[in-house]
């Protein structure tokens, strides 16, 4: 499998506690990797809560990618991998 070229995780939804709703940064806040936003006039009905939920899904991308890569490499799923996958899914839902 080739090496991933995206910004190394973990990523967090606004770890600095600023007003950047929907922004996703590296864990230390040094790099903004994404911003979930509405683009007018195409997404006029996206609410603030949905934009924040999109940001949580984006922030979980490195963990979700790592889990899929590990499962593919191993060829099977261990209990430890299931626990890590559950944590990544909870992060994607904005629960952690």
Secondary structure, DSSP 8 states (H G I E B T S, - for coil): -----S--S-EEESTT--S-TTEEEETTSS-EEEE----TTTTTT--HHHHHHHHHHHHTHHHHHHHHHHHHHHSS--HHHHHHHHHHHHHHTT--
